Amino acid sequence: MLIILAFDLEADKNTFEYLYEKYKRLLWSKAFDILKDHALAEDAVSEAFIRVYRHLHKIKDPDSNQTIAFLVTIVKNIAINLYHRKNKSLPVDINEHDQVDSFNLEEFIASKEEASQAISLIDKLNEDLKSVFLLKYAHDLSHKEIGKILNISENNVTVRLHRARKKLMQLMKEV
Amino acid sequence: MKHMQNDENLLKSLALQYVNETGARYHCERIALEQEELPLDRLDEKIYAALSHERAIVKRRKRLMVWMTTAASLLIIIFTASYLFNNVSNEIPEATQIPSPPMMAAEQSPLEIDFVSLSAPEGWQIIYTDHDGDVTIFHLESRFGGTVVVSAGLPIYDLTGSAFWPVFIQDVPAYLLVESTHSILIYEQDGFQFVLTTPYDYRDLIMLAGYWL
């Protein structure tokens, strides 16, 4: 279905199409949760897949938890930026959005105390810090790659990462 | 340092746990969404347009890179050629560059050399002739004030403290003496053209011989 022309390698084309078909609905849903606008959610998903296209080599296993988390991180970041652009005077509370997610996280990870703790700690970071933190530590991206994916400068990546670390270390001490 | 490394490991472990758990959660959500009607009518179209645009940008970048590489290569070639030309030109004595050698060739009458007697062409005169065994050495003085020694027979050797270089032009041996002359002598013998000059070194001589012959 998708344009074949955009890919030099058959394998890349297949991977991209697979990711697109498998995750487009979820990504749209995540973007829509933030933007509350069908067309803007589509724009966010479209932009997210373009960034995936540019970093396709980073995706080792399209079915893994890491991959889906990676895609969601990207689309959320784009959606938040679109939201800010659209509602300059009304900053979105991303933490609130994460916490009122329709999925019942507590039920899902009730038996996993440690994981639950990890999630609750990281969810206390705002989305800007969280996405940089996850792309760095969970997806092993360089500062340069993170900057490109999130459309921010490398310096900004460094600053956000520093803040995320500091905040998390502080939260962990409190726990 | 170790403390910092521990912190980094802890953060990594935390991030991986988070991604694993949220990833699993997202998978569940994704499966649930498969059954839902979502208004994604224009998404395919948007992705198509965005990918086409991206592809066009990549193509333009590639084309630009090719052009830049070509331009850079050409510049390097031009600068290298210019550098070499200037250096070679600087090594050639000024006098060898004037007058124009083809004009000289046309102006000079052929020199009659039979390796026994020599008559000087116009603008040149024989100062004296040496005989050294089988070698006959003709000392010529040019109208430009310089002198040239032409010898025939055996390899030349140092007579005046100046350097001699043997020159073989189309199997006809001729010998040049380099003195403090600033002149060029071109003559013909049996259909062969000889170039006598005052090179500073052997490479200049060969270059000139190669050039004019």
Interface residues (C-beta under 8 A of the other chain):
Chain A: M1 L2 I3 L5 A6 Y20 K22 Y23 K24 R25 L26 W28 S29 H38 A39 E42 D43 V45 S46 E47 F49 I50 Y53 R54 S64 N65 Q66 T67 I68 A69 F70 V72 S102 F103 L105 F108 I109 K112 E114 A115 S116 A118 I119 L121 I122 F133 L134 K136 Y137 A138 H139 R165 L168 M169 M172
Chain B: D7 L10 L11 K12 L14 A15 L16 Q17 Y18 V19 N20 E21 T22 G23 A24 R25 Y26 H27 C28 E29 R30 L33 E34 E36 L38 P39 L40 R42 L43 D44 K46 I47 Y48 A50 L51 S52 E54 R55
